[in-house]
Amino acid sequence: MKKYLLSFIILFSCIGANLKAQVIKGVLKNEATKEPAYAVSILVKNSKEGTSSDDRGRFLLRTKMNLPLTLVASSIGFVTKEVLVQGFSSSIDIELTPTSQLGQEVVVSASRVVQRKLSSPVTIEQINRKEIINSPQLNYMDMIQGLKGVDVTTSGIGFTSFSTRGFNTSGNNNFTQIVDGMDNQIPGLNFPLGSAISLTQVDVDNIELLSGASSSLYGSRGLSGTMVMTGKDPFKYQGLSVLVTQGINHVRNSSSNDPVGASPYYDWTIRYAKKVNENLAFKINTQYTQAKDWVATDSTNKNGSGSRFTDPNYNGANYYGGGTSVNINPFLQGALAGNPALAPIINPLLAKPNYVARTGYPEYGYLDNNARILKINAEVRYKINSKLEAIMSGTYGTGNTVYTNDTRYQLKDFKLGQYRVELKSDKWFVRGYTTQENSGSTLIAGPTAQYINESWKTSYDGKSGGWYPEYTSALITALAGGASLNDANLSARSFADKGRPIQGSAEFNVLKNKISSTPVPEGGTLFLDRSKLYNAEGQYNFSDLVKFMSVIAGVNWRLYSLNSQNTLFPDKDGPINVKEYSAYVQFGKKLDDDKLNLNASFRYDKNTLFSSPKITSRASAVYEVFTDNFLRFSYQNAYSFPSNTQALQSTLVGNNSFTSGGSSYLLNGTYHFDKYPPYTLESVNAYQRTGDASVLRKFEYNDLKPHSVNSFELGYSALIDKRILIDVLGYFSSWQNFIGYTNVANTPGTTDVTAFKDHNTYVQYNIPFNGGQSANTYGYAASVSFDLSNNFLAKANYFSDFLKNKNTSQINNFNTPKYHVNIEFGNTGFGKKQVWSFGTTLRYRPGYYYVVTGGLAEGQLSAATVIDAQISYKLIKMRSVIKLGGTNLTNKYYSTGIANPNIGAVYYMSYGYNFL
């Protein structure tokens, strides 16, 4: 990749500028502060000739037009200014007057065309580069959680998942993240990997977030929202930019339960962009983040209400190894048969099942919490002519982080690469890209700990030895000595655990490293995922050809090459290829003197794993009631083909326990596993727990199919006196064939799916399936922004989401509180020469019930109030800014999901050079 980029730069650097062009040069400044005006567009009026100011406010414009001519300087946040030019000899100084940017923002993602955000046909939230500069958050990903309608689940530093309008979960594959036109999902698992290969902190130009359904324009998996990120154009944003942040986290307090202790936080970002000439520009980005990660310490008992001191079957959400659970009654019966005199002690116990779990290890000291993420990006752009541009880019990310799903996953030394070539004009684009994945040394917390226990001492050796026989013998001895049942169980565990490897000891680490470095088919827990994604797409705007309406059409082709070497997918014989084909068209028409804007779009999608294609649509109407007051209505139909994991996965999550796919390709045996066959219903019995845990039923299964949602939204947005911006909305959605999960078990020859049997005959699965009932969701939201003059700005939003009728046959994971409140207040420049600035945010949500995908855990989350703040000082002559701030200032630890980490404060100082 580096060789291609270098060749590209050398080749086009040799192309000279047009010698016949005359040169206009000058400097742009902020009229109020006299500092350089950065990335301002300068166009020759009534032509397409133009350029942008660099990081020092300088510009150089080549033109073939005759004098006199007029330059137009424009940028969000400044009053557009026209300047008459009558000569080419001298430099032009232009001062721009700052102005409110409320209501002036433009967006692209709402309809794939440039339009004012205020008149968007659907709800859209936005973050621009200037907001990132003044934000108190450590990175722009954290800023997104303050947007209207957004839910987040934070699994660790560097891994945050987003959702809108409910069904929030970690690793959300119903949320689409697009970076510079590329789908940012992991090819194998189909969800965005947080910030691993997204834009660096100083390279973000704009972020747009569509709430709710968005499949008609962006394809499968856009049910819970789409986020579109755009990086800075090196032609427009030039120069060297540096941002260094140093901080401290894990600052303990009396109620934190944080085992780590005060630790440093580091984040370093560098960007360099250069316009070589009028045709060629390039940029290079690097960001490195390192810190002690937040630790999950949730002690919720997945097997009941007792604690690890009161329940012998205790299996803590973040205590790994307790997934091995056995009814010890067969061992009690064996002891009774060997010594009938024990009947007074044993018979009362046999009146009910007596489940006992193996002892688990807590997360801290077991999972490596040294988080680090390195991102490198390079891009070259070449303007073939004034209307056509070629782009080539590459992004590489690697590091360590942790995410939560059916257990906790430590992503260690993962590697992701994303590479793009693109041709684009003002009317069309053609783009091709690939995403290359390497799962590194990913450690699966639950099953690895279970295997550590088994490697040290087997649960049962098939004769009379093992951990459970020892436990049972010690339990009987303690009861015979007069101990209470609870004390006897504690004593039995202590006896059976005698000599157990201490967490962090040399023996423990040898076992953990051996198991976690051995691939799944060979008896370990290591993934070997090397999946790839290839995508080609194109779009054309026919508006110049079709005069009576606007028409946009596009096509897309995608190939998932699933390659896990039989550790995640049944691909022992080679990669599994899954293809998707799609085409879309959008029509737009303005009526009533352009006050009424009607739009309709349609999309066709086909996935080779499923026989039937999907056709989705969106229709919208926006009416300008009076100046800068817009009423909008939209209908959207969205869908999601089951993800690759939902269709084909067989992931080890415990001893003989799997999260498995539900495609007919598994059910009919097209793909197979050597050691653990899929739940082929024709050959074995599959049983499912009902609401009453003591009752079993035969699980009836149909082939997995796409789920979909029909959503209606009514909204109103207005700009009042150019100082107050409001937006209110309400929506209703109906979900069909919702893909949820349930637990089933294959137990040939018996209906007791929990009986302790040979590991080769008892296999349990957590599987996806389509619920037969419709699930309805609804909600409302409101936001208001105030320009308070003198660079003061205040914002607030409130939103609520509700699940009307839960599909009782599934685990739906709505995972959304009844309401959120977000407040922002800040100033981008005050004091002499406006060198001081500050920003504060407050986020509040009440407590709510949270269920983790895959059955890891569920429980009540506590309410959380989070306050972030920063104050900054500009060194104008040095083009620098120093910032002092903190996130979660009160240091009251909170969690965004059951079995996810507790998040405390980070206090930091940062230095930015040309971070403008």
Secondary structure, DSSP 8 states (H G I E B T S, - for coil): -HHHHHHHHHHHHT----TT-EEEEEEEEETTT--B-TT-EEEETTSS-EEE--TTSEEEEEE---SSEEEEEE-TTB--EEEEE--SSS-EEEEE-B---TTT-EESTTTTS-EEGGG-SS-EEEEEHHHHHT-SSSSHHHHGGGSTTEEEEEEETTEEEEEESS---TT-TTSEEEETTEE-B-TTT-SB-TTTTS--TTSEEEEEEE-S--HHHH-TT-TT-EEEEEE--TTTS-EEEEEEEEEEE----TT---SS-SEEEEEEEEEEEEE-SSSEEEEEEEEEEEEE--------BTTSS--TTT-TT--BTTEETTT-EEE-HHHHHHHHHH-GGGHHHHTTGGGS--EEE---EESBTTB--EEEEEEEEEEEEEEEETTEEEEEEEEEEEEEEEEESSSEEEEEEEEEEEEEEEEEESSEEEEEEEEEEE-TT-EEHHHHHHHHHHHHS-S--SSS-SHHHHHHHHHHHHHHTT--HHHHHHHHHHHHTTT---TTSHHHHHHHHHHHTSBGGGTS-B-----EEEEEEEEEE-TTT-TTSEEEEEEEEEEEEE--TTSSSS-TTS-EEEEEEEEEEEEEEEETTTTEEEEEEEEEEEETTSSS-EEEEEEEEEEEEETTEEEEEEEEEEEE---HHHHH-EEEEETTEEEE---HHHHTTSS--SSS----TTTS-EEEE-SSTT-EEE--------EEEEEEEEEEEEEETTTEEEEEEEEEEEEES-EEEEEEEE-TT-S-TTS---TTT-EEEEEEEE-SS-EEEEEEEEEEEEE-STTEEEEEEEEEEEESS--TTSB------S-EEEEEEEEEEESGGG-EEEEEEEEEE--EEEE-GGGS-EEEE--EEEEEEEEEEEEGGGTEEEEEEEESTT---B-SSTTS--B--EEEEEEEES--
